Amino acid sequence: MGRVAALGERSRVAGLALAGAVVLVADDPTAVRRIWRTLPDGVDLVILTPAAAEALESASAAPGGRRPLTAVMPP
């Protein structure tokens, strides 16, 4: 299995580093979409904060046309 990343606001994702997730801090929709387009290689699962998920509703696939699995954190 590939790596797990957490994408969203610092206050919501920082603690997931303790579980081994790659933490990708994005505090606004533009940053979320920019980071999504440049996901690190080997990321197969992205845990999204609700705000990050909303920012990605109309986003295209990640690099290479791949679309990793996503899970949205509860509000």
N, C-alpha and C positions, 0 to 999 in steps of 0.2 A: 504494500500500500504506500501511496505517496504521502506527502506532508499535508498537515492541516494548517490553515491560516485563519485568522480572525480579523475581520475588516469592519471598521467603524470608529465611533468616538472613543478617545483614549480612556475615559472613565469606565467605559463598558467592556473594552477588550484587553486592557493591560494585564489583568489577572490571569488570562488564559495562557500567558507566556509560562506560567508556573506548570501548566499541564503539557508544555512542549509545543504549543501552537506558535506559528510565525505571526507576530502581531503587526498588523498594517493599520496605522493610525490615519484616519481621515475624518476630520471634523466638519466637513461640508460636502454637499452633493458633487461639486466639481472634483474635489480630491478623491472621493469614492470612485467616480468614473475613471479618473486618470490611473489610479492604482489598479483598478479592475483590468484595464487594458494592458497593464504591465506586470501582471501576476508573475511571481517567481516560477521558474521551471520546477516541475515535480509536485506542485500543489494540486491535490485531487479533491479536497474538501475545503470550502470556505464557509466559516461561521460568520453570519452577517448580523449586525445590530438592526433593529427595525428601521432606523433612519437610513442605513446603508442599503437595505433591501428596497426601500422606496426609491432611492436615488438610482437604483439599477433596473427598475421596472421596464424601462425601454432601452436599456444598454445592449450593445451587440455582444457577441461572444468574446471571450478572452483571446489572447494572442494565439495565432495558429488555427483560429476557428474552433478551438476547444472550449467546452463549457464545463467547468468543474461542478461537482455536486455542491449544493448550497443548503445551509440550514439557518433559519432565522431564530435569533434569541427571543425569548418572551419579553414583552415590554416591561 
